[in-house]
Amino acid sequence: MINYNNLSQRLIDAEYAVRGKIVTRAQELEKQGKKITYCNIGNPHTFAQKPMSYVREVLSLIEYPNLLTQDLGSLFHSDSIDHAKYILKQMPEGVGAYSASAGVEFVRKAVAEFIAKRDNIPVNHDRIILTEGASRAAQLVIAAIIKNQNDGILLPIPQYPMYSASLTLAGGLSIGYYLDEENHWQLNEDILRESYSLARLNKLNPVAITVINPGNPTGAVLSYENIKMIINFARKHNLSILADEVYQENIYSKNSKFYSFAKVMHDMQVDDVSLFSFHSMSKGFFGECGHRSGYLEVRNVPDDVFAQLVKFQSINLCANVLGQMATYMMVTPPQEGDASYGLYIQERTAILDDLREKSIIIGNELNNIDGISVNMPEGAMYAFVKIALPANKVNTSLGSKADVKYCMELLEKTGLCVVPGSGFGQLPNTLHFRTTFLPPREQIIEMVKKLSAFHQEYIAAL
């Protein structure tokens, strides 16, 4: 019988703090009857965010085509019915059969048209792979480009821990670069250069750089100039770029705008830097985490390299086909004049306006708590909150995992489940936690009150 000692050491070494021991304890407390507010993960539908009607109408019809033979009356919008019929005409075998490994072709073409329209750039649908969420897309690329045990990828600190965990599983190394908290979490070229040089000094081989824009866990939105700097840096050091752009619709600040790496790279006329871009329906205003739908777009790679990526995807046969159709819904929204257009715009606006309002509330209110500070979230659905604790107490009574102890006690006392900053990485001698701002507005306000009272009591008890 297998035991723990027989497991892969890479699996044992991989860590994913978003669902770590704080969450495990939260689940235990919940079973004991304690009310828990799960702010540890970006999972919008758990906080009563309603699915987009258009998406669920079309998916319902293609999942059970017999409905199309019935008088649907007022149950479905006419354009949803038309979309479902179009999909089933393109794939008469339905959603229960395997698709091509790279994904259904008409969906890949729709994704290409979506990117082309978004960025006003040429897009090749034969460089798109449909995946089960952006996480799967990133894991595919990481596994493909890590060749030797000293190969590594530059990862932001703080970072989304799926990247470091996937690197560990692939046998690669994480090469951290600190984001500039004092400059709204933008990337700093001097810090990038220092991280790269230190890696080379330690005989490591950096092969790529990962950038998350808008940021997770920071909520930052990168400027056009910052993206240009990153592309030039990658070009200088022969690095591929992994661009995590799953929060591109989640922009809240009037002073911020999303620019894709593909768009900026095209503007710069750079064709000698390999780019792997990820998007997903799990985030944005859709929040369809459970459908595991997403895509990978690849630029500036030879045909034989892309063929190997498709082969890697084919080992799992194909992405979930219903998820592929959900991706199609994401990139082909109702247009003006369609029966469902008005409702679609109404639902989208309500979701994004609500998130914008809550980002402002959490930014303003947290900064009013003595000993707590945060950069105002400009995008995504997270805040990376800085905690100030007495330095002498941290060094003596709390130790190296002071943020873990803080978050565990916060959970025990208030029921608020957040993720310690050490799970994402943080500048030495600083302490943080990540929280979402997905709960309803009233719950966010109550959450901040609980946090304020807890923090003052926690400091006093040290």
C-alpha positions as CSV (number, residue, x, y, z in Angstrom):
1,M,0.0,0.0,0.0
2,I,1.3,3.5,-0.9
3,N,2.3,5.8,2.0
4,Y,3.4,9.4,2.3
5,N,7.0,8.5,1.8
6,N,6.3,7.0,-1.6
7,L,4.8,10.2,-3.0
8,S,6.5,12.5,-5.4
9,Q,8.7,15.0,-3.5
10,R,7.7,17.6,-6.1
11,L,4.0,17.2,-5.1
12,I,4.9,17.4,-1.4
13,D,7.0,20.5,-1.9
14,A,4.3,22.3,-4.0
15,E,2.3,24.8,-1.9
16,Y,-1.0,26.5,-2.7
17,A,-1.8,28.9,0.2
18,V,-5.2,30.0,-1.3
19,R,-6.6,26.7,-0.1
20,G,-4.1,26.0,2.7
21,K,-4.4,25.4,6.4
22,I,-6.3,28.6,7.2
23,V,-9.1,27.4,4.8
24,T,-8.9,23.9,6.3
25,R,-9.5,25.4,9.7
26,A,-12.3,27.6,8.4
27,Q,-14.1,24.5,7.1
28,E,-13.7,22.9,10.5
29,L,-15.2,25.9,12.2
30,E,-18.0,26.1,9.8
31,K,-18.9,22.4,10.5
32,Q,-19.0,23.5,14.2
33,G,-21.6,26.1,13.4
34,K,-19.5,29.2,13.1
35,K,-20.4,31.7,10.3
36,I,-17.4,32.0,8.0
37,T,-16.8,34.7,5.4
38,Y,-14.6,33.1,2.7
39,C,-12.5,36.0,1.3
40,N,-9.6,33.6,0.5
41,I,-10.5,32.9,-3.2
42,G,-11.9,34.7,-6.2
43,N,-15.1,32.7,-6.5
44,P,-17.9,35.2,-7.3
45,H,-20.9,32.9,-7.5
46,T,-20.4,31.8,-3.9
47,F,-21.3,35.4,-2.9
48,A,-24.6,35.4,-4.7
49,Q,-23.3,36.9,-7.9
50,K,-25.9,35.7,-10.5
51,P,-24.8,34.0,-13.7
52,M,-25.1,36.0,-16.9
53,S,-28.5,35.0,-18.3
54,Y,-27.3,34.8,-21.9
55,V,-24.5,32.3,-21.0
56,R,-26.8,30.0,-19.1
57,E,-29.6,30.1,-21.6
58,V,-27.3,29.0,-24.5
59,L,-25.5,26.4,-22.4
60,S,-28.8,24.9,-21.3
61,L,-30.0,24.6,-24.8
62,I,-26.9,22.9,-26.2
63,E,-26.7,20.6,-23.2
64,Y,-30.2,19.4,-23.8
65,P,-31.0,20.1,-27.5
66,N,-34.5,18.5,-27.2
67,L,-35.6,21.8,-25.7
68,L,-35.2,23.3,-29.2
69,T,-38.1,21.2,-30.4
70,Q,-40.4,22.7,-27.8
71,D,-42.3,25.9,-27.6
72,L,-39.9,27.8,-25.4
73,G,-42.3,30.8,-25.0
74,S,-40.7,33.4,-22.8
75,L,-38.1,31.1,-21.2
76,F,-35.3,31.9,-23.6
77,H,-34.4,35.0,-25.7
78,S,-34.6,34.5,-29.4
79,D,-30.9,35.2,-30.0
80,S,-30.0,32.7,-27.3
81,I,-32.0,30.1,-29.3
82,D,-30.2,31.2,-32.5
83,H,-26.8,30.9,-30.9
84,A,-27.6,27.4,-29.6
85,K,-28.8,26.3,-33.0
86,Y,-25.6,27.7,-34.6
87,I,-23.4,25.9,-32.2
88,L,-25.2,22.6,-32.7
89,K,-25.0,23.0,-36.4
90,Q,-21.2,23.5,-36.1
91,M,-20.9,20.4,-34.0
92,P,-23.8,18.0,-34.7
93,E,-22.2,15.5,-32.3
94,G,-23.1,17.8,-29.4
95,V,-21.1,18.6,-26.3
96,G,-20.7,15.0,-25.2
97,A,-18.0,14.0,-27.6
98,Y,-14.3,14.8,-27.6
99,S,-13.2,17.8,-29.6
100,A,-10.0,18.4,-31.5
101,S,-7.1,18.7,-29.0
102,A,-6.6,22.4,-29.5
103,G,-10.3,23.0,-29.2
104,V,-13.3,23.4,-31.5
105,E,-12.2,25.4,-34.5
106,F,-15.2,27.8,-34.7
107,V,-14.6,28.7,-31.1
108,R,-10.9,29.3,-31.7
109,K,-11.8,31.5,-34.6
110,A,-14.3,33.5,-32.4
111,V,-11.5,33.9,-29.8
112,A,-9.2,35.3,-32.5
113,E,-11.9,37.7,-33.6
114,F,-12.4,38.8,-30.0
115,I,-8.7,39.5,-29.5
116,A,-8.5,41.3,-32.9
117,K,-11.4,43.5,-32.1
118,R,-10.1,44.2,-28.5
119,D,-6.6,45.2,-29.6
120,N,-7.0,46.1,-33.3
121,I,-4.2,43.7,-34.2
122,P,-4.0,40.6,-36.5
123,V,-4.6,37.3,-34.8
124,N,-4.1,33.7,-36.0
125,H,-6.7,31.3,-34.7
126,D,-4.3,28.5,-35.4
127,R,-2.2,29.8,-32.5
128,I,-5.0,29.5,-29.9
129,I,-5.6,26.5,-27.6
130,L,-8.8,26.2,-25.6
131,T,-8.1,25.1,-22.1
132,E,-9.8,24.3,-18.8
133,G,-9.3,27.7,-17.3
134,A,-6.2,29.9,-17.4
135,S,-4.5,27.8,-14.8
136,R,-4.4,24.8,-17.1
137,A,-3.0,27.0,-19.9
138,A,-0.2,28.3,-17.7
139,Q,0.6,24.8,-16.5
140,L,0.8,23.6,-20.1
141,V,3.4,26.3,-20.9
142,I,5.4,25.9,-17.8
143,A,5.7,22.2,-18.3
144,A,6.8,22.7,-21.9
145,I,9.5,25.3,-21.3
146,I,11.2,23.9,-18.2
147,K,13.9,21.7,-19.7
148,N,16.6,21.3,-17.0
149,Q,16.6,21.4,-13.2
150,N,18.3,24.8,-13.1
151,D,15.7,26.4,-15.4
152,G,13.6,29.0,-13.8
153,I,10.8,31.6,-14.4
154,L,10.8,35.1,-13.0
155,L,7.7,35.4,-10.9
156,P,6.2,38.5,-9.2
157,I,6.4,38.8,-5.5
158,P,3.6,38.8,-4.4
159,Q,2.4,36.2,-6.9
160,Y,-0.5,33.9,-7.5
161,P,0.8,30.7,-5.9
162,M,-0.5,28.5,-8.7
163,Y,2.7,29.6,-10.6
164,S,5.2,28.6,-8.0
165,A,3.4,25.3,-7.3
166,S,3.2,24.5,-11.0
167,L,6.9,25.3,-11.4
168,T,7.7,23.0,-8.5
169,L,5.7,20.2,-10.1
170,A,7.5,20.7,-13.4
171,G,10.9,20.6,-11.7
172,G,11.7,24.2,-12.4
173,L,12.7,27.1,-10.0
174,S,10.9,30.2,-9.0
175,I,13.0,33.4,-9.4
176,G,11.2,36.1,-7.5
177,Y,11.1,39.8,-8.4
178,Y,9.5,42.2,-6.0
179,L,6.6,44.4,-7.2
180,D,6.9,48.1,-6.2
181,E,4.3,48.5,-3.5
182,E,5.2,52.2,-3.1
183,N,4.4,52.7,-6.8
184,H,1.0,51.0,-6.9
185,W,2.6,47.6,-7.5
186,Q,4.1,48.4,-10.9
187,L,7.2,46.5,-12.1
188,N,10.5,48.2,-11.4
189,E,13.3,47.6,-14.0
190,D,16.1,47.9,-11.5
191,I,14.5,45.2,-9.4
192,L,14.0,43.0,-12.4
193,R,17.6,43.4,-13.4
194,E,18.8,42.6,-9.9
195,S,16.6,39.5,-9.7
196,Y,17.9,38.3,-13.1
197,S,21.5,39.0,-12.3
198,L,21.3,37.2,-9.0
199,A,19.8,34.2,-10.6
200,R,22.6,34.0,-13.2
201,L,25.1,34.5,-10.4
202,N,23.6,31.4,-8.7
203,K,24.0,29.4,-12.0
204,L,20.2,29.5,-12.7
205,N,18.9,29.8,-16.2
206,P,15.9,32.2,-16.4
207,V,13.8,31.2,-19.4
208,A,10.7,33.3,-19.0
209,I,9.0,36.0,-16.9
210,T,5.4,35.8,-15.6
211,V,3.3,39.0,-15.3
212,I,-0.2,39.2,-13.9
213,N,-2.2,42.1,-15.1
214,P,-4.5,43.2,-13.6
215,G,-2.7,42.0,-10.5
216,N,-3.5,39.0,-8.2
217,P,-3.1,39.6,-5.3
218,T,-2.4,43.3,-5.7
219,G,-5.3,44.6,-7.6
220,A,-2.9,46.8,-9.7
221,V,-3.3,47.6,-13.3
222,L,0.0,48.0,-15.3
223,S,0.6,51.1,-17.4
224,Y,1.3,51.0,-21.1
225,E,4.9,52.2,-20.5
226,N,5.4,49.6,-17.8
227,I,4.4,46.8,-20.2
228,K,6.8,48.3,-22.8
229,M,9.6,48.1,-20.3
230,I,8.8,44.5,-19.5
231,I,8.8,43.5,-23.2
232,N,12.2,45.3,-23.7
233,F,13.6,43.5,-20.7
234,A,12.4,40.1,-21.9
235,R,13.9,40.9,-25.3
236,K,17.2,41.9,-23.9
237,H,17.5,38.7,-21.8
238,N,15.9,36.3,-24.3
239,L,12.9,35.5,-22.0
240,S,9.5,34.3,-23.0
241,I,6.6,36.2,-21.5
242,L,3.7,34.5,-19.7
243,A,0.9,37.1,-19.5
244,D,-1.9,36.3,-17.1
245,E,-4.7,38.6,-18.2
246,V,-7.8,37.0,-16.7
247,Y,-9.0,40.1,-14.9
248,Q,-8.9,42.3,-18.0
249,E,-12.6,43.3,-17.6
250,N,-12.2,44.1,-13.9
251,I,-10.9,47.7,-14.2
252,Y,-12.3,50.2,-11.6
253,S,-10.1,53.3,-11.5
254,K,-10.9,56.0,-14.0
255,N,-7.1,56.5,-14.3
256,S,-6.4,52.9,-15.3
257,K,-6.8,51.1,-18.6
258,F,-6.1,47.5,-19.6
259,Y,-3.5,47.0,-22.3
260,S,-2.8,43.5,-23.4
261,F,0.8,42.4,-23.9
262,A,-0.1,41.3,-27.5
263,K,-1.3,44.9,-28.2
264,V,1.8,46.6,-26.8
265,M,4.1,44.1,-28.5
266,H,2.4,44.6,-31.8
267,D,2.7,48.4,-31.4
268,M,6.4,48.0,-30.7
269,Q,6.8,45.7,-33.7
270,V,8.5,43.1,-31.6
271,D,8.5,39.7,-33.2
272,D,11.4,38.0,-31.4
273,V,9.9,37.6,-28.0
274,S,7.6,34.5,-27.4
275,L,4.4,35.5,-25.8
276,F,1.9,33.2,-24.0
277,S,-1.3,35.0,-23.0
278,F,-4.0,33.6,-20.8
279,H,-7.7,34.5,-20.4
280,S,-10.5,32.8,-18.6
281,M,-14.3,33.0,-18.0
282,S,-13.7,32.4,-14.3
283,K,-13.2,36.1,-13.6
284,G,-14.3,39.3,-15.2
285,F,-18.0,39.9,-14.8
286,F,-18.9,36.3,-15.7
287,G,-17.4,34.6,-12.6
288,E,-18.0,31.2,-14.2
289,C,-15.2,29.4,-12.2
290,G,-16.9,26.0,-12.2
291,H,-17.1,25.8,-16.0
292,R,-13.3,25.8,-16.2
293,S,-13.1,27.6,-19.5
294,G,-10.3,29.6,-20.9
295,Y,-7.8,30.0,-23.7
296,L,-4.1,30.3,-24.4
297,E,-2.9,32.6,-27.3
298,V,0.6,32.0,-28.5
299,R,2.8,34.5,-30.5
300,N,6.2,34.4,-31.9
301,V,6.9,30.7,-31.7
302,P,7.9,28.3,-34.6
303,D,5.3,25.8,-36.0
304,D,7.2,22.9,-34.5
305,V,7.1,24.4,-31.0
306,F,3.3,25.1,-31.2
307,A,2.8,21.5,-32.4
308,Q,4.4,20.3,-29.2
309,L,2.1,22.4,-27.1
310,V,-0.9,20.9,-28.9
311,K,0.6,17.4,-28.4
312,F,0.8,18.2,-24.7
313,Q,-2.8,19.3,-24.6
314,S,-3.8,16.1,-26.5
315,I,-2.5,13.9,-23.7
316,N,-5.6,15.0,-21.9
317,L,-7.5,14.6,-25.2
318,C,-9.2,18.1,-25.1
319,A,-10.6,20.7,-22.7
320,N,-14.0,20.2,-21.3
321,V,-16.3,20.8,-24.3
322,L,-19.0,22.6,-22.4
323,G,-16.3,24.8,-21.0
324,Q,-15.2,25.5,-24.6
325,M,-18.7,26.6,-25.4
326,A,-18.7,28.8,-22.3
327,T,-15.5,30.5,-23.7
328,Y,-17.5,31.0,-27.0
329,M,-20.2,32.8,-25.0
330,M,-17.5,35.0,-23.4
331,V,-16.1,36.2,-26.7
332,T,-19.4,36.4,-28.6
333,P,-21.7,38.5,-26.4
334,P,-25.1,39.8,-27.5
335,Q,-24.9,42.7,-29.9
336,E,-27.1,45.8,-30.1
337,G,-30.4,44.8,-31.6
338,D,-30.4,41.2,-30.1
339,A,-33.3,40.3,-27.9
340,S,-31.0,39.6,-24.9
341,Y,-28.7,42.7,-25.4
342,G,-30.5,45.0,-22.9
343,L,-30.5,42.4,-20.2
344,Y,-26.9,41.5,-20.9
345,I,-25.7,45.1,-20.6
346,Q,-27.8,45.6,-17.4
347,E,-26.4,42.5,-15.7
348,R,-22.8,43.3,-16.8
349,T,-23.0,46.9,-15.6
350,A,-24.6,45.9,-12.3
351,I,-21.8,43.4,-11.5
352,L,-18.9,45.7,-12.5
353,D,-20.4,48.8,-10.8
354,D,-20.9,46.7,-7.6
355,L,-17.3,45.5,-7.7
356,R,-16.1,49.1,-8.3
357,E,-18.0,50.4,-5.3
358,K,-16.7,47.7,-3.1
359,S,-13.1,48.2,-4.2
360,I,-13.5,51.9,-3.1
361,I,-15.1,50.9,0.2
362,I,-12.4,48.4,1.1
363,G,-9.6,50.7,0.0
364,N,-10.9,53.8,1.9
365,E,-12.1,51.9,5.0
366,L,-9.0,49.8,5.5
367,N,-6.7,52.8,5.2
368,N,-8.7,54.4,8.1
369,I,-7.6,51.6,10.4
370,D,-4.6,52.5,12.5
371,G,-1.8,50.0,11.6
372,I,-3.4,48.8,8.4
373,S,-2.8,50.2,4.9
374,V,-3.5,49.2,1.3
375,N,-3.1,50.5,-2.2
376,M,-6.5,51.2,-3.6
377,P,-7.4,48.3,-5.8
378,E,-7.5,49.5,-9.5
379,G,-8.6,46.1,-10.9
380,A,-9.1,42.4,-10.3
381,M,-11.0,41.5,-7.2
382,Y,-8.4,41.6,-4.4
383,A,-6.6,43.8,-2.0
384,F,-3.2,43.0,-0.7
385,V,-3.3,44.5,2.8
386,K,-0.3,45.6,4.8
387,I,-0.3,45.0,8.5
388,A,1.9,47.0,10.9
389,L,2.8,45.1,14.1
390,P,5.3,46.1,16.8
391,A,8.7,44.9,15.4
392,N,9.9,43.7,18.8
393,K,6.8,41.6,19.2
394,V,7.1,40.1,15.7
395,N,10.7,39.1,16.3
396,T,10.1,37.6,19.8
397,S,6.6,36.3,20.4
398,L,5.3,35.8,16.8
399,G,8.3,34.5,14.9
400,S,8.7,34.1,11.1
401,K,5.0,33.3,10.4
402,A,3.6,36.3,12.1
403,D,1.1,36.9,9.2
404,V,-0.1,33.3,9.5
405,K,-0.7,33.6,13.2
406,Y,-2.5,36.9,12.6
407,C,-4.8,35.4,9.9
408,M,-5.5,32.3,12.0
409,E,-6.5,34.3,15.0
410,L,-8.6,36.7,12.8
411,L,-10.4,33.6,11.5
412,E,-11.0,32.2,15.0
413,K,-12.2,35.5,16.5
414,T,-14.3,36.9,13.6
415,G,-14.9,34.2,11.0
416,L,-13.1,36.2,8.3
417,C,-11.0,33.8,6.1
418,V,-8.2,35.6,4.4
419,V,-4.8,34.4,3.1
420,P,-1.5,35.3,4.8
421,G,0.9,37.4,2.6
422,S,3.6,34.8,3.0
423,G,1.5,32.5,0.8
424,F,2.0,34.9,-2.1
425,G,5.5,36.2,-1.1
426,Q,6.2,39.6,0.4
427,L,9.1,42.0,1.0
428,P,11.2,40.9,4.0
429,N,10.1,42.5,7.3
430,T,6.7,43.3,5.9
431,L,3.4,41.5,6.7
432,H,0.3,41.3,4.5
433,F,-2.9,39.4,3.9
434,R,-4.9,39.0,0.7
435,T,-8.7,39.5,0.8
436,T,-11.3,39.5,-2.0
437,F,-14.0,42.2,-2.1
438,L,-16.6,39.8,-3.5
439,P,-19.0,39.6,-0.5
440,P,-22.2,41.8,-0.7
441,R,-21.7,45.5,0.1
442,E,-23.2,45.3,3.5
443,Q,-21.0,42.3,4.4
444,I,-17.9,44.2,3.2
445,I,-18.7,47.1,5.5
446,E,-19.3,44.7,8.4
447,M,-16.1,42.8,7.6
448,V,-14.1,46.0,7.8
449,K,-15.6,46.8,11.2
450,K,-14.8,43.4,12.5
451,L,-11.2,43.7,11.2
452,S,-10.7,47.1,12.8
453,A,-11.9,45.9,16.2
454,F,-9.8,42.7,15.9
455,H,-6.6,44.5,14.9
456,Q,-6.8,46.9,17.9
457,E,-7.4,44.0,20.3
458,Y,-4.6,42.0,18.7
459,I,-2.1,44.8,19.1
460,A,-3.1,45.4,22.7
461,A,-2.7,41.7,23.5
462,L,0.9,41.4,22.2
